[in-house]
Amino acid sequence: MSGLPCADNLLLVADSYKISHHLQYPPNTTRVYSYFESRGGQFQETCFFGLQYILKRWLVGQVVTQAKIDEAAELYQLHFGSDAVFNRQGWEYILQEHNGHLPIEIKAVPEGTVLPVKNVLFTVENTDPKCYWLTNFLETLLVQAWYPMTVATNSREHKKILQAYLNATADNADGLAFKLHDFGFRGVSSVESAAIGGAAHLVNFLGTDTIAGVVLARDYYGCPIAGFSIPASEHSTMTSWTRQGEAAAMRNMLERFPTGLVACVSDSYDIWNACENLWGRELKDLVMSRGETNSTLVIRPDSGDPPTVVVRCLELLGQAFGVSINSKGYKMLPPYVRVIQGDGIGLQSLGEILHHMAANGWSADNVAFGSGGSLLQKHNRDTQKCAYKCSFAEVDGEQRDVYKDPVTDPGKKSKRGRLTLRRGDAGDWTTVTEGQGTPDSDELVVVFRDGCLVQEYTMDEVRERAKILDGNGGYME
Ligand SMILES: O=C1OCCC/C1=C\Nc1ccccc1
């Protein structure tokens, strides 16, 4: 037992109403086929990621045992006040006939793929006609793919902005992968969410403090080390020296971490004083000497109006350490001093800060950003309108296209029939409905079948697919 709620018992990982659904399909239903899509919302394209974690964590291998069936039967008898709801026979059939492996086929777009919303992202179908009820039993769990997909998509939107500003104001975009650091571990709802969301951010970037995400990438995406960080202070390690001791605390950071990158939060009392008089005067020689070993001090403001504070810090540091003009005509601090802004960073404020920097002649290359709640937590299933819907069924041997089309919301209309995902010569994506597609033209790949993970992706492959191609998703006015 992993100590998790539901303790790895897949039979408990569903909405309660699902437990009764095996009794609600037409008699002699032998096949239920459903698909997952994002209908779009904040973003009109989606970076698909995270299904592999769900498959490997919950569905691969012998996931049905007698003990799990008995535990579920007991709980559901209490939960419904009846032992006529839970599908004991159905689960025992899977245990006996399939040795506890799920007779399901899942076809998905390769992880990391970026495609317009409203396209099929994965399909689910039972491979044993007696297990028609299993396809949609799995909805509850599989729809949780909304989270990693939405985090990866949102993180990638930040990358577009950063790349555009680097292209416009920096010598190159070589530092792009470290420009947005994940600060979100504490701000999500669970360690597992941190792992999933943290890994999703790492599809696009290499900087993170969310260790759980690095661990998930190692354990589920074959990546020994998916993200990196550096020694950095927090307010307690600075303020415990007292206000009079702030310079000593800062000096300690430089002496304890004499080479490489070190970050120091500097707004405990007065960020302006810190930049001008502490880093810029009292510790100036120690800061400058880091240049001799290609080492860098990263100064961290952590309060105030972000665009104003970032630019003011750059101005003060520029006065103290000097400024050069890069190939794009923008100001650069010396290589041994940089700024990281980790307060109030989201898609909107990132653009505003970078715009304000550029408007004041500062290159985007001077600053890195940290984002927490906006990066990992400020999303829900509706952000990208992710849904799982049945589009095909077989009843009494008759194959029927299935759909919903609510008169009260045309936006919720679902696709009909078996679906395939086609990629045109121009790289455009089309979802072919009503079984009109052909298997050999289908971009959907069988990733799971009958308890086995048929196709697996490494973080490197995922990152390759998620790369941003044109460097000008820009926001430059
Ligand atoms: O402030 C924080 O809140 C919570 C997450 C971590 C964190 C800062 N970390 C950091 C890492 C690398 C450079 C600078 C800071």
The ligand as an SDF file (V2000), in Angstrom:
LIG
                    3D

 15 16  0  0  0  0  0  0  0  0999 V2000
   11.2930   31.8570   -3.3640 O   0  0  0  0  0  0  0  0  0  0  0  0
   11.0020   30.6870   -3.5490 C   0  0  0  0  0  0  0  0  0  0  0  0
    9.7630   30.2870   -3.2310 O   0  0  0  0  0  0  0  0  0  0  0  0
    9.3910   28.9200   -3.2630 C   0  0  0  0  0  0  0  0  0  0  0  0
   10.1280   28.1280   -4.2840 C   0  0  0  0  0  0  0  0  0  0  0  0
   11.5940   28.3480   -4.2390 C   0  0  0  0  0  0  0  0  0  0  0  0
   11.9640   29.7880   -4.1150 C   0  0  0  0  0  0  0  0  0  0  0  0
   13.1660   30.2800   -4.5660 C   0  0  0  0  0  0  0  0  0  0  0  0
   14.0680   29.4820   -5.1800 N   0  0  0  0  0  0  0  0  0  0  0  0
   15.0780   30.0010   -5.9870 C   0  0  0  0  0  0  0  0  0  0  0  0
   15.7730   29.1350   -6.8210 C   0  0  0  0  0  0  0  0  0  0  0  0
   16.7690   29.6080   -7.6550 C   0  0  0  0  0  0  0  0  0  0  0  0
   17.0860   30.9410   -7.6630 C   0  0  0  0  0  0  0  0  0  0  0  0
   16.4030   31.8190   -6.8200 C   0  0  0  0  0  0  0  0  0  0  0  0
   15.4010   31.3660   -5.9870 C   0  0  0  0  0  0  0  0  0  0  0  0
  1  2  2  0
  2  3  1  0
  2  7  1  0
  3  4  1  0
  4  5  1  0
  5  6  1  0
  6  7  1  0
  7  8  2  0
  8  9  1  0
  9 10  1  0
 10 11  1  0
 10 15  2  0
 11 12  2  0
 12 13  1  0
 13 14  2  0
 14 15  1  0
M  END
$$$$
